Structures are given as C-alpha cells and as structure tokens.
Amino acid sequence: MREIVLDTETTGLDPKNGDRLIEIGCIELINRLPTGKDYHVFINPERDVPIEAQNVRGISTEFLRDKPLFAAVAGQFMEFIGGDTLVIHNAPFDIGFLNAELVRVRRPALAMTRVVDTLAMARRKHPAGPNTLDALCKRYGIDNTKRIKHGALMDSLLLADVYIELLGERQAALVLSSKSAAPAMGQSGRSGVAAKALVRPAALPTRVTEADLAAHQAFLAPLGKKAIWGKFSG
C-alpha cells in the first residue's frame, strides 16, 4: 500500500485572495513505512511574499525569485503522487492551494476522496486538543527540535510519524512478499524495489551431538521423571 505524506507552504491563507504556493514537500510510505523517497520543490509564486509569511516560513521573495513556476513542476509533482492516498494535516487548506494551482495550468483537480486528513483524525482521537503538528509531536514524544521554521519537507517527515501514532501502528508489521517495497534512500521517484523472501531449500542439519544429549539427560536426572523439561529432551 502506497501513501504520500504531503505539506505545502504558501504566501498567505486564501488562494481566492491571490495567495500562492511557494513550497511542496512529500514523502512516500509503503505499508506505513517511509521508503526514503521524497519530492521537494520551492516555487516562484509570481508575487511578493508578505513579511508576515516570511517571518513564519523563513522564505523570502528574493529567495524564490529564481525558482521554477508551478507550471514547470506540475508534471513531476503529479507523477510522484500518482493516484495514491494523500496524508495531509488540515487537508482542505493544502488541497485548496494545490487545486488552485492545478486549475491555473489546466490540470485536473485533486479529489478530497483520496485524502486522509490527520487533523480530523486527531480531533476525533483527542477532542480536548490541542492538535497542531507541534502539539501532536509533543504528545507522542516525536523530536521536532529541528522545526525552527515551517518547512514543507520537514513537516511531512514529522507528520508521517504523527500519522502512524494516530493509527496506533508504531510497531508496523514486517511484510515479506514479492510485492514488499525495499527502502531506497535519496532519490525522488514512484516505483519501489521489489524484494522476494528467500526460502531455504532444505533444513540445516542439527548441531546437537550425542554427547550433548547425554549431558542433558544427566542434568535432568536429579529432577525426577515428572520434571517438565523431560518433555523436550527428545
């Protein structure tokens, strides 16, 4: 099962008021485990970044001036997320901005039916809150000390840990099958590396010698015939 944990950064709060995307960060999960594959890009919003947004996100208008427009990266972004489930904290916000950009470049909008909103999950599980990403990291003991400013890729990495905690799946099952994905670090892309479980054609011969068995029987003898260990003595 492939899922994409996703976060965005923007120039403001509402795309209808002219605010734009400035950063997208995604990481890939296979069977709820990070594979090491990610997608990350800064985007030129074709407008200034308000000082309030700069203070929160640490991203300036000057920094973004030579970054690609969304139209130039839309194809790579859509290829990375594919048709898989998107895991987002406060999903309506991010999906609203992504769809505004996609519509602008005449691409199909993302459907909310493919989205898991971790904020909604957290509110159901912890109705008293708070349920911000930082608050959830603190609740679950997730180290977020490197999150000095908001950043899409860092927030996606933290959200992946929070998501597993919300699901109660911290101890993920190890899946050994031909369809299991082996982790691949440091590259962006969609496909995982298939790994087959190796099966030994014949059992290894026992290493227990006759002398070992005799010594074991001698050790058990003082315990009497009713000793439970006698059942395992062969």
Secondary structure, DSSP 8 states (H G I E B T S, - for coil): -EEEEEEEEESSS-GGGT--EEEEEEEEEETTEEEEEEEEEE---SS---HHHHHHH---HHHHTTS--HHHHHHHHHHHHTTSEEEETTHHHHHHHHHHHHHHTT-----GGGEEEHHHHHHHH-TT---SHHHHHHHHT---TT-SS--HHHHHHHHHHHHHHHHT-SS-----STTEEE---S---S--EEE-----SS-------HHHHHHHHHHHGGG-TT-GGGGG--
